[in-house]
Amino acid sequence: MEKLKKFLNQIDNKGYKAYKDLQGQTFIFPDFDLDFYYVQGDPFAGPSQVAIKIDQKIARFPEATFNTGVRNIALNDYLTRILDQKIKIICRGRRGTGKSGLVAVDAPGQEILERSSVRVTSGQVEARLFIGLPARGRKILGRQAEEMLLEEIPRLVKSALFFTSLERNPLVNHIQTAEDQDFMRDELQEKGLVAFIANGSILPRRSGIDQRPLSRREAVPFYSPPSLEVELNTPHTGKVKGMGIPRGITIIVGGGYHGKSTLLRALERSVYNHIPGDGREHVVTNPEALKIRAEDGRRVEKVNITPFISNLPYGQDTGAFCSDEASGSTSQAANILEGLEAGAKVLLMDEDTSATNFMIRDMRMQKLVAKDKEPITPFIDKISQLYSELGVSTILVIGGSGDYFDVADTVIMMDEYRARDVSQEARSIASDNKTLRKIEGGKNFGEILQRKPQPQSLNPRKGKKVKIKSRSDEAIQFGRENINLQNVEQIVDPSQTRAIGDLIFFALKENIIDGKKPLAEILKIIEKELEEKGLEIASPFPNQPQGNYARPRPLEIAAALNRLRTLQVRV
């Protein structure tokens, strides 16, 4: 501490670059060490990154709070949230020019994700903060830096990172809530389910940009229809009753604004765990569920879309289909086949974000436009093959085509946000009102190509420097290219986007992407590395761990790679 204080006094009022001497240094405080991983070169540049390291003899977190994977993730997530809260109380904030005075941590949203912001082990607690070293113009404000580093940071550490300083019940509840969800998700398989929504869950959100729940005063709690009610066991809450969605084909119907899409959005985000009070703490979905939609204008690289689209005009190859500007139907077909290639086991789809001609061709249209003149085989004619041949279930929101009653195993009607099982009624309607449409799907689903990404097509450099940067949760700059992730709806945190870009670079520089391995194998290797070594592997800088990663799923890594416009594959 004295060494740091002396240094800050010496550089007071000097040029900003004098701060750079802090980089790589460790300063020993009574209760923790302060490491300067990275020091910004300018008050307007990205903030400096420091690590606070506390010996467990001082931090004293019981081993039971972090001795399993889910507990460790939940504890790290909880401490990140407490840090974010305490920063707002303890730290004065911006003082001086640019980012001067900033103290921040990579704050989570409603989901409990594996993060790199805090790491708890049996030996120590490490928290990674972003700080703006103070300056006026480009002159160092040494006294303000001293106030930040020698007064605010120690107070922050004592209030947020010592077990004895924390309220025990909320911490334990946070860990147990995550553990219950993991337990329930594991139970889905043995119960023959792909998803579960507990009775009393609050599914509506405050808005499209605010994922916090509506208040119970405003929202209609979800309750299962009796015929679909099942019971899951949890280690902490005990038995939880709610609606189980079985494997197979599930159709969600109902009038507009009655809760169909709200239910689907809850399912798509429940591949992740949610925090206590979110309303979806007991909503779980198969972790390999993938949201599918049409995506006009996206690039497609050598995907076999023949199961859905063939015989295009001018002899265009659909067995290894390429397009710089895919249409709604071809993009939706490609999204499905790419998802299957990457390991998706459940498809989540909403009629509102699907291409109409991809979903259905009714009897009248079949009579007017003969099959040999129509390249598209609609999804309705392949959905059963997906399940019977590949074991891939589908949950589909649909409001405009009762023809899907013919293929549905389960039909759920949302009526003023209340669920009803109308499977039997739908079957009766289908039986009494034959569509007479011809099934156009053929005998088999078709082949899923195992494509091999070519490393020379992935250039992370812009000029001489590697340039990989995330832009919110919707885009990644990868070298000179921008990867558009706006329609990859299961990325729920900008820190996942940040990790995806750097994990692609990691796979490239470690020769995991070598031109010989298929994409599915590449994803498995990345997952194995993440399991064994953690998010540290993503950092592009040696000996400089990053504090702003959240772990993405393999399905989203694949989605990003597939949307890189320079991608070339070998089949």
C-alpha positions as CSV (number, residue, x, y, z in Angstrom):
1,M,0.0,0.0,0.0
2,E,2.8,2.4,0.9
3,K,4.6,1.7,-2.3
4,L,1.5,2.4,-4.3
5,K,0.8,5.6,-2.4
6,K,4.3,6.8,-2.9
7,F,4.1,6.0,-6.7
8,L,0.8,7.9,-7.1
9,N,2.3,11.0,-5.3
10,Q,5.3,10.9,-7.6
11,I,3.3,10.8,-10.8
12,D,0.7,13.4,-9.7
13,N,0.2,16.0,-12.5
14,K,2.5,14.1,-14.9
15,G,1.4,12.9,-18.3
16,Y,-1.1,10.1,-18.4
17,K,1.3,7.5,-19.8
18,A,3.2,7.5,-16.4
19,Y,0.3,5.3,-15.2
20,K,1.6,2.6,-17.5
21,D,4.4,1.7,-15.0
22,L,1.6,0.1,-12.9
23,Q,0.9,-2.6,-15.5
24,G,2.1,-6.0,-14.4
25,Q,2.7,-4.9,-10.8
26,T,1.2,-6.4,-7.6
27,F,0.6,-4.3,-4.5
28,I,0.1,-6.0,-1.2
29,F,-2.7,-4.7,1.1
30,P,-3.5,-6.1,4.6
31,D,-6.3,-8.3,3.4
32,F,-5.7,-8.7,-0.3
33,D,-3.4,-8.3,-3.3
34,L,-4.1,-5.8,-6.1
35,D,-2.8,-6.8,-9.5
36,F,-2.7,-4.4,-12.5
37,Y,-3.4,-6.7,-15.4
38,Y,-3.8,-3.9,-17.9
39,V,-3.4,-0.1,-17.7
40,Q,-5.1,2.2,-20.2
41,G,-2.9,4.6,-22.2
42,D,-5.4,7.4,-22.3
43,P,-8.3,8.6,-20.1
44,F,-10.6,8.2,-23.1
45,A,-9.5,4.6,-23.9
46,G,-11.0,1.4,-22.6
47,P,-10.6,1.3,-18.8
48,S,-7.7,-0.4,-16.9
49,Q,-8.3,-3.9,-15.6
50,V,-7.2,-4.9,-12.1
51,A,-7.6,-8.1,-10.1
52,I,-8.3,-8.3,-6.4
53,K,-6.9,-11.6,-4.9
54,I,-7.9,-12.6,-1.4
55,D,-6.6,-15.7,0.4
56,Q,-9.4,-18.0,1.4
57,K,-8.0,-17.9,5.0
58,I,-9.3,-14.3,5.0
59,A,-12.3,-14.6,2.6
60,R,-13.5,-17.7,4.4
61,F,-16.1,-19.0,1.9
62,P,-17.2,-22.5,3.0
63,E,-16.3,-25.2,0.6
64,A,-20.0,-26.2,0.3
65,T,-20.7,-22.9,-1.5
66,F,-18.4,-23.7,-4.4
67,N,-17.5,-27.4,-4.4
68,T,-19.6,-28.4,-7.5
69,G,-19.8,-26.8,-10.9
70,V,-23.2,-25.3,-10.5
71,R,-22.5,-24.0,-7.0
72,N,-19.2,-22.4,-8.2
73,I,-20.9,-20.7,-11.1
74,A,-23.8,-19.5,-8.9
75,L,-21.4,-18.2,-6.1
76,N,-19.3,-16.3,-8.7
77,D,-22.4,-14.8,-10.2
78,Y,-23.7,-13.8,-6.8
79,L,-20.5,-12.1,-5.8
80,T,-20.4,-10.2,-9.1
81,R,-23.9,-8.9,-8.4
82,I,-22.9,-7.8,-4.9
83,L,-19.8,-6.1,-6.2
84,D,-22.0,-4.2,-8.7
85,Q,-24.4,-3.1,-5.9
86,K,-21.6,-2.1,-3.5
87,I,-19.7,-0.1,-6.2
88,K,-22.8,2.1,-6.7
89,I,-22.8,2.8,-2.9
90,I,-19.1,3.0,-2.1
91,C,-17.4,4.4,-5.1
92,R,-17.7,8.0,-6.0
93,G,-17.6,7.3,-9.7
94,R,-16.4,9.5,-12.5
95,R,-14.1,12.3,-11.6
96,G,-12.0,14.1,-14.2
97,T,-11.8,13.5,-17.9
98,G,-13.1,10.6,-19.9
99,K,-13.4,7.4,-17.9
100,S,-11.6,8.9,-14.9
101,G,-12.9,7.6,-11.6
102,L,-14.9,4.7,-13.1
103,V,-15.1,1.5,-11.1
104,A,-17.1,-1.3,-12.6
105,V,-17.6,-5.0,-12.8
106,D,-19.1,-7.0,-15.6
107,A,-22.7,-6.9,-14.2
108,P,-25.0,-9.9,-15.0
109,G,-28.6,-9.8,-16.1
110,Q,-31.5,-12.2,-15.2
111,E,-29.5,-15.3,-16.1
112,I,-26.9,-17.1,-13.9
113,L,-24.1,-17.7,-16.3
114,E,-20.5,-18.9,-16.0
115,R,-18.5,-15.7,-15.9
116,S,-14.9,-14.6,-15.7
117,S,-15.6,-11.6,-13.4
118,V,-15.1,-13.5,-10.1
119,R,-13.4,-16.8,-9.5
120,V,-13.6,-18.6,-6.2
121,T,-11.3,-21.6,-5.6
122,S,-10.3,-23.5,-2.4
123,G,-7.2,-21.2,-2.3
124,Q,-8.4,-17.8,-3.1
125,V,-11.1,-15.4,-4.3
126,E,-10.3,-13.3,-7.4
127,A,-12.4,-10.4,-8.6
128,R,-11.7,-8.5,-11.8
129,L,-12.7,-4.9,-11.9
130,F,-12.5,-2.2,-14.6
131,I,-11.2,1.2,-13.4
132,G,-10.7,4.5,-15.0
133,L,-7.4,5.9,-13.6
134,P,-8.2,9.7,-13.0
135,A,-6.9,12.6,-15.0
136,R,-7.8,16.1,-15.9
137,G,-7.2,16.3,-19.6
138,R,-4.1,14.1,-19.9
139,K,-2.6,15.1,-16.6
140,I,-2.7,12.5,-13.8
141,L,-4.8,13.3,-10.8
142,G,-2.7,11.4,-8.2
143,R,-4.7,12.2,-5.1
144,Q,-8.0,11.1,-6.7
145,A,-6.3,7.9,-7.8
146,E,-5.1,7.4,-4.2
147,E,-8.7,7.9,-3.0
148,M,-10.0,5.3,-5.4
149,L,-7.3,2.7,-4.9
150,L,-6.4,3.1,-1.3
151,E,-9.8,4.0,0.2
152,E,-12.7,2.9,-2.0
153,I,-11.2,-0.5,-3.2
154,P,-10.4,-1.7,0.3
155,R,-13.9,-0.8,1.5
156,L,-15.4,-2.5,-1.5
157,V,-13.4,-5.7,-0.8
158,K,-14.5,-5.9,2.8
159,S,-18.2,-5.3,2.0
160,A,-18.5,-7.6,-1.0
161,L,-15.9,-10.3,-1.0
162,F,-15.6,-11.6,2.6
163,F,-18.1,-14.3,3.5
164,T,-18.6,-12.8,7.0
165,S,-19.8,-9.5,5.5
166,L,-22.5,-11.1,3.4
167,E,-26.1,-11.9,4.3
168,R,-26.1,-15.7,4.5
169,N,-29.7,-16.4,3.4
170,P,-29.7,-14.6,0.0
171,L,-26.3,-16.1,-0.9
172,V,-27.5,-19.6,0.0
173,N,-30.8,-19.1,-1.8
174,H,-29.0,-17.9,-5.0
175,I,-26.9,-21.1,-5.0
176,Q,-29.8,-23.4,-4.2
177,T,-32.0,-21.8,-6.9
178,A,-29.4,-22.5,-9.5
179,E,-28.8,-26.0,-8.2
180,D,-32.6,-26.8,-8.3
181,Q,-32.7,-25.7,-11.9
182,D,-29.8,-27.9,-13.0
183,F,-31.4,-30.8,-11.1
184,M,-34.7,-30.2,-12.9
185,R,-33.1,-29.9,-16.3
186,D,-31.4,-33.3,-15.8
187,E,-34.7,-34.8,-14.8
188,L,-36.3,-33.8,-18.1
189,Q,-34.6,-36.6,-19.9
190,E,-35.8,-39.4,-17.6
191,K,-39.3,-38.0,-17.6
192,G,-39.5,-37.9,-21.4
193,L,-39.8,-34.1,-21.4
194,V,-38.1,-31.3,-23.4
195,A,-39.3,-28.5,-21.1
196,F,-41.1,-27.8,-17.8
197,I,-42.9,-24.7,-16.5
198,A,-43.7,-24.6,-12.8
199,N,-47.1,-23.6,-11.5
200,G,-47.1,-20.0,-10.4
201,S,-44.3,-19.0,-12.7
202,I,-44.3,-15.4,-14.0
203,L,-43.4,-15.5,-17.7
204,P,-44.2,-11.9,-19.0
205,R,-41.3,-9.4,-18.9
206,R,-41.5,-5.7,-18.4
207,S,-40.6,-5.0,-22.0
208,G,-38.6,-6.2,-25.0
209,I,-35.5,-4.5,-23.6
210,D,-36.2,-5.1,-19.9
211,Q,-36.0,-8.8,-18.9
212,R,-37.1,-8.2,-15.3
213,P,-40.5,-9.8,-14.6
214,L,-43.8,-8.0,-14.6
215,S,-45.1,-7.6,-11.0
216,R,-47.5,-10.3,-9.8
217,R,-50.1,-7.6,-9.6
218,E,-49.9,-7.1,-13.4
219,A,-49.0,-10.6,-14.6
220,V,-51.1,-13.7,-14.9
221,P,-49.2,-16.6,-13.1
222,F,-48.7,-19.7,-15.2
223,Y,-50.6,-22.9,-14.2
224,S,-50.5,-26.2,-16.0
225,P,-53.6,-27.8,-17.4
226,P,-54.3,-31.0,-15.3
227,S,-53.6,-33.4,-18.2
228,L,-50.1,-32.1,-18.7
229,E,-49.2,-31.6,-15.0
230,V,-46.1,-33.4,-13.9
231,E,-44.0,-33.3,-10.7
232,L,-40.2,-32.8,-10.7
233,N,-38.0,-33.3,-7.6
234,T,-35.5,-30.7,-6.5
235,P,-32.9,-30.9,-3.7
236,H,-33.9,-27.7,-2.0
237,T,-37.5,-26.8,-2.9
238,G,-38.8,-30.3,-2.8
239,K,-41.4,-31.5,-5.3
240,V,-42.4,-28.9,-7.9
241,K,-45.6,-29.3,-10.0
242,G,-46.1,-27.7,-13.4
243,M,-46.6,-28.3,-17.1
244,G,-44.3,-30.8,-18.7
245,I,-43.9,-30.5,-22.5
246,P,-43.2,-34.1,-23.8
247,R,-40.8,-35.1,-26.5
248,G,-42.2,-35.0,-30.0
249,I,-44.1,-32.3,-31.7
250,T,-45.8,-29.6,-29.6
251,I,-48.0,-26.9,-31.1
252,I,-48.8,-23.7,-29.1
253,V,-52.0,-22.0,-30.4
254,G,-54.3,-19.2,-29.3
255,G,-55.5,-15.8,-30.3
256,G,-53.2,-12.8,-30.7
257,Y,-51.8,-11.3,-27.5
258,H,-52.9,-14.3,-25.4
259,G,-49.4,-15.4,-24.4
260,K,-48.1,-17.8,-27.1
261,S,-44.9,-16.0,-27.8
262,T,-44.4,-15.1,-24.2
263,L,-44.4,-18.8,-23.4
264,L,-42.0,-19.6,-26.2
265,R,-39.6,-16.8,-25.1
266,A,-39.6,-18.2,-21.6
267,L,-38.7,-21.6,-23.0
268,E,-35.9,-20.3,-25.2
269,R,-34.2,-18.4,-22.3
270,S,-34.6,-21.3,-19.9
271,V,-31.8,-23.2,-21.4
272,Y,-30.0,-21.0,-18.8
273,N,-30.7,-20.8,-15.0
274,H,-32.4,-17.7,-13.7
275,I,-31.9,-15.7,-10.5
276,P,-34.3,-15.8,-7.5
277,G,-37.3,-13.5,-8.0
278,D,-37.1,-13.7,-11.8
279,G,-40.4,-15.6,-12.1
280,R,-38.8,-18.3,-14.2
281,E,-36.7,-19.9,-11.5
282,H,-38.5,-23.2,-12.0
283,V,-38.8,-23.1,-15.8
284,V,-36.3,-25.3,-17.5
285,T,-35.7,-26.3,-21.1
286,N,-33.5,-29.0,-22.7
287,P,-30.0,-27.3,-22.9
288,E,-29.7,-28.2,-26.6
289,A,-32.9,-26.4,-27.6
290,L,-32.4,-23.9,-30.4
291,K,-34.6,-21.0,-31.6
292,I,-35.0,-21.0,-35.3
293,R,-36.3,-18.2,-37.5
294,A,-36.1,-16.8,-41.0
295,E,-33.2,-14.4,-41.5
296,D,-33.4,-12.6,-44.8
297,G,-30.0,-11.5,-46.2
298,R,-27.7,-13.7,-44.2
299,R,-24.9,-15.5,-45.9
300,V,-25.0,-19.3,-46.2
301,E,-21.9,-21.4,-46.9
302,K,-22.3,-24.9,-48.4
303,V,-25.3,-26.2,-46.4
304,N,-27.3,-29.1,-47.6
305,I,-30.8,-27.6,-47.6
306,T,-32.2,-30.3,-49.9
307,P,-34.5,-31.7,-47.1
308,F,-36.5,-28.5,-47.5
309,I,-35.4,-26.9,-50.8
310,S,-34.4,-28.5,-54.1
311,N,-34.8,-28.1,-57.8
312,L,-34.0,-24.4,-57.8
313,P,-34.2,-22.6,-61.1
314,Y,-31.1,-22.5,-63.2
315,G,-29.8,-25.7,-61.6
316,Q,-28.5,-24.0,-58.4
317,D,-27.0,-26.7,-56.1
318,T,-29.0,-27.1,-52.8
319,G,-26.9,-30.1,-51.7
320,A,-24.1,-27.6,-50.8
321,F,-26.1,-24.4,-51.0
322,C,-24.3,-21.0,-51.0
323,S,-25.8,-17.6,-50.9
324,D,-24.6,-14.1,-50.0
325,E,-28.2,-12.9,-49.5
326,A,-30.4,-15.8,-48.5
327,S,-34.1,-15.5,-48.7
328,G,-36.5,-16.0,-45.8
329,S,-37.2,-19.7,-46.7
330,T,-33.6,-20.6,-47.6
331,S,-32.2,-18.9,-44.5
332,Q,-34.7,-20.7,-42.3
333,A,-33.8,-24.0,-43.9
334,A,-30.1,-23.3,-43.5
335,N,-30.6,-22.3,-39.8
336,I,-32.3,-25.7,-39.1
337,L,-29.6,-27.7,-40.9
338,E,-26.8,-25.8,-39.3
339,G,-28.4,-26.2,-35.9
340,L,-28.7,-30.0,-36.4
341,E,-25.1,-30.1,-37.5
342,A,-24.1,-28.3,-34.3
343,G,-26.1,-30.7,-32.0
344,A,-29.6,-29.2,-31.5
345,K,-32.1,-31.6,-30.0
346,V,-35.1,-29.4,-29.8
347,L,-36.3,-26.7,-32.3
348,L,-38.2,-23.7,-31.0
349,M,-40.1,-21.8,-33.7
350,D,-42.6,-19.0,-33.9
351,E,-44.9,-18.5,-37.0
352,D,-44.4,-14.7,-36.6
353,T,-40.7,-14.9,-37.3
354,S,-40.9,-17.7,-39.9
355,A,-41.1,-17.5,-43.7
356,T,-44.8,-18.3,-44.6
357,N,-43.9,-20.4,-47.7
358,F,-41.5,-22.4,-45.6
359,M,-44.1,-23.4,-43.0
360,I,-47.0,-24.6,-45.1
361,R,-48.4,-25.2,-48.6
362,D,-52.1,-25.8,-48.4
363,M,-54.3,-27.9,-50.6
364,R,-55.4,-25.1,-52.9
365,M,-51.9,-23.9,-53.5
366,Q,-50.8,-27.5,-54.2
367,K,-53.5,-27.7,-56.8
368,L,-52.5,-24.5,-58.5
369,V,-48.7,-24.8,-58.3
370,A,-47.6,-28.4,-58.9
371,K,-44.9,-29.9,-56.7
372,D,-42.4,-30.1,-59.6
373,K,-42.7,-26.3,-60.0
374,E,-42.3,-25.6,-56.2
375,P,-38.7,-26.0,-54.9
376,I,-39.8,-25.7,-51.2
377,T,-40.8,-28.7,-49.2
378,P,-42.7,-27.1,-46.3
379,F,-41.7,-27.7,-42.7
380,I,-45.0,-29.4,-41.9
381,D,-43.9,-32.3,-44.2
382,K,-40.5,-32.8,-42.5
383,I,-41.4,-32.1,-38.8
384,S,-42.4,-35.8,-38.1
385,Q,-39.2,-37.1,-39.8
386,L,-37.1,-34.9,-37.6
387,Y,-38.4,-36.7,-34.6
388,S,-38.8,-40.2,-35.9
389,E,-35.4,-40.3,-37.6
390,L,-33.2,-37.9,-35.6
391,G,-35.0,-37.7,-32.3
392,V,-35.3,-33.9,-32.6
393,S,-38.4,-32.5,-31.0
394,T,-40.2,-29.3,-32.1
395,I,-42.1,-26.7,-30.1
396,L,-44.0,-24.4,-32.6
397,V,-46.1,-21.4,-32.0
398,I,-48.7,-21.2,-34.7
399,G,-51.9,-19.2,-35.2
400,G,-52.7,-19.4,-38.8
401,S,-52.6,-23.1,-40.0
402,G,-54.7,-25.8,-38.5
403,D,-53.0,-28.3,-40.9
404,Y,-50.4,-28.7,-38.2
405,F,-53.0,-30.5,-36.1
406,D,-52.4,-33.5,-38.3
407,V,-48.7,-33.9,-37.2
408,A,-48.9,-32.6,-33.6
409,D,-48.5,-34.9,-30.6
410,T,-49.5,-32.2,-28.1
411,V,-51.5,-29.0,-28.7
412,I,-51.5,-26.3,-26.0
413,M,-53.9,-23.3,-26.2
414,M,-53.0,-20.0,-24.5
415,D,-56.2,-18.3,-23.5
416,E,-55.6,-15.0,-21.7
417,Y,-52.2,-16.3,-20.6
418,R,-53.7,-19.5,-19.2
419,A,-52.7,-22.8,-20.7
420,R,-55.2,-25.4,-21.9
421,D,-54.5,-28.9,-23.3
422,V,-56.5,-29.0,-26.5
423,S,-54.7,-32.0,-28.0
424,Q,-57.9,-34.2,-28.1
425,E,-60.0,-31.4,-29.6
426,A,-57.3,-30.7,-32.3
427,R,-57.2,-34.3,-33.2
428,S,-61.0,-34.4,-33.5
429,I,-61.0,-31.3,-35.7
430,A,-58.3,-32.8,-37.9
431,S,-60.2,-36.0,-38.2
432,D,-63.5,-34.3,-39.0
433,N,-62.1,-31.7,-41.4
434,K,-59.6,-33.4,-43.7
435,T,-57.3,-31.0,-45.4
436,L,-56.7,-33.3,-48.5
437,R,-53.3,-31.7,-48.9
438,K,-50.6,-34.0,-50.2
439,I,-47.6,-34.8,-48.0
440,E,-44.5,-33.7,-49.9
441,G,-41.7,-34.7,-47.5
442,G,-40.5,-37.9,-49.2
443,K,-39.5,-41.1,-47.4
444,N,-36.6,-39.7,-45.4
445,F,-35.5,-36.4,-43.8
446,G,-32.2,-36.2,-45.7
447,E,-28.5,-35.8,-45.1
448,I,-26.9,-33.4,-42.6
449,L,-23.5,-32.4,-44.0
450,Q,-20.5,-32.4,-41.7
451,R,-18.7,-29.3,-43.0
452,K,-15.0,-28.6,-42.3
453,P,-14.3,-24.8,-41.7
454,Q,-11.2,-23.7,-43.6
455,P,-8.8,-21.6,-41.4
456,Q,-7.5,-19.4,-44.2
457,S,-11.1,-18.0,-44.6
458,L,-11.1,-16.7,-41.0
459,N,-8.9,-13.6,-40.8
460,P,-9.0,-11.8,-37.4
461,R,-6.6,-9.1,-38.6
462,K,-7.5,-5.6,-39.6
463,G,-4.2,-4.3,-41.1
464,K,-1.4,-5.8,-39.0
465,K,-3.3,-6.1,-35.8
466,V,-5.8,-8.7,-34.6
467,K,-9.1,-6.9,-34.2
468,I,-11.9,-8.7,-32.5
469,K,-14.5,-6.7,-30.7
470,S,-18.1,-7.3,-29.7
471,R,-20.7,-4.6,-30.2
472,S,-23.4,-5.3,-27.6
473,D,-25.0,-8.8,-27.9
474,E,-25.8,-8.3,-31.6
475,A,-22.5,-8.1,-33.5
476,I,-18.8,-9.1,-33.4
477,Q,-16.1,-7.3,-35.4
478,F,-13.8,-10.1,-36.6
479,G,-10.9,-8.5,-38.5
480,R,-12.5,-6.5,-41.3
481,E,-15.8,-8.4,-41.1
482,N,-18.9,-7.8,-38.9
483,I,-20.7,-10.9,-37.7
484,N,-24.4,-10.0,-37.4
485,L,-26.0,-11.9,-34.4
486,Q,-29.1,-9.8,-34.2
487,N,-31.3,-12.8,-35.0
488,V,-29.4,-15.3,-32.8
489,E,-32.0,-14.9,-30.0
490,Q,-30.5,-17.2,-27.3
491,I,-27.5,-14.9,-26.8
492,V,-28.7,-13.2,-23.6
493,D,-25.6,-11.3,-22.5
494,P,-23.1,-9.0,-24.3
495,S,-20.3,-10.9,-22.5
496,Q,-21.3,-14.1,-24.3
497,T,-20.8,-12.2,-27.6
498,R,-17.3,-11.1,-26.4
499,A,-16.4,-14.6,-25.5
500,I,-17.6,-16.0,-28.8
501,G,-15.4,-13.8,-30.9
502,D,-12.3,-14.6,-28.8
503,L,-13.1,-18.4,-28.6
504,I,-13.2,-18.5,-32.5
505,F,-9.8,-16.8,-32.5
506,F,-8.6,-19.3,-29.8
507,A,-9.7,-22.3,-31.9
508,L,-8.0,-20.7,-34.9
509,K,-4.6,-20.0,-33.3
510,E,-4.6,-23.4,-31.4
511,N,-5.2,-25.2,-34.8
512,I,-8.5,-26.6,-33.6
513,I,-9.9,-25.1,-36.8
514,D,-7.4,-26.9,-39.1
515,G,-9.4,-27.5,-42.2
516,K,-9.8,-31.2,-41.4
517,K,-12.0,-31.3,-38.4
518,P,-15.8,-31.0,-38.9
519,L,-17.6,-28.2,-37.1
520,A,-19.2,-30.6,-34.6
521,E,-15.8,-31.9,-33.5
522,I,-14.4,-28.4,-33.2
523,L,-17.3,-27.4,-30.9
524,K,-16.7,-30.5,-28.7
525,I,-13.0,-29.6,-28.4
526,I,-13.8,-26.0,-27.4
527,E,-16.3,-27.3,-24.8
528,K,-13.7,-29.7,-23.4
529,E,-11.1,-26.9,-23.1
530,L,-13.7,-24.7,-21.4
531,E,-14.6,-27.4,-18.9
532,E,-11.0,-28.1,-18.0
533,K,-9.5,-24.6,-18.1
534,G,-12.4,-22.2,-17.9
535,L,-13.0,-19.0,-19.8
536,E,-9.4,-18.0,-19.4
537,I,-8.7,-19.8,-22.6
538,A,-10.5,-17.1,-24.6
539,S,-8.2,-14.3,-23.6
540,P,-6.1,-13.2,-26.6
541,F,-3.4,-11.7,-24.3
542,P,-0.9,-14.0,-22.5
543,N,-1.0,-13.6,-18.7
544,Q,-3.9,-11.2,-19.0
545,P,-7.2,-12.9,-18.0
546,Q,-10.3,-11.0,-19.0
547,G,-13.0,-10.1,-16.5
548,N,-15.9,-9.6,-19.0
549,Y,-16.6,-13.0,-20.5
550,A,-19.8,-15.1,-20.0
551,R,-19.9,-18.6,-21.3
552,P,-21.8,-19.2,-24.6
553,R,-23.3,-22.5,-25.7
554,P,-21.7,-24.4,-28.6
555,L,-24.9,-23.7,-30.6
556,E,-24.2,-19.9,-30.4
557,I,-20.5,-20.3,-31.3
558,A,-21.6,-22.3,-34.3
559,A,-24.2,-19.6,-35.2
560,A,-21.5,-16.9,-35.1
561,L,-19.1,-18.9,-37.2
562,N,-21.8,-19.6,-39.8
563,R,-22.6,-15.9,-40.1
564,L,-19.0,-14.8,-40.8
565,R,-19.3,-13.7,-44.4
566,T,-15.8,-14.9,-45.4
567,L,-16.3,-18.5,-44.0
568,Q,-15.4,-21.2,-46.4
569,V,-15.9,-24.9,-45.7
570,R,-15.0,-28.2,-47.2
571,V,-17.6,-30.9,-47.4
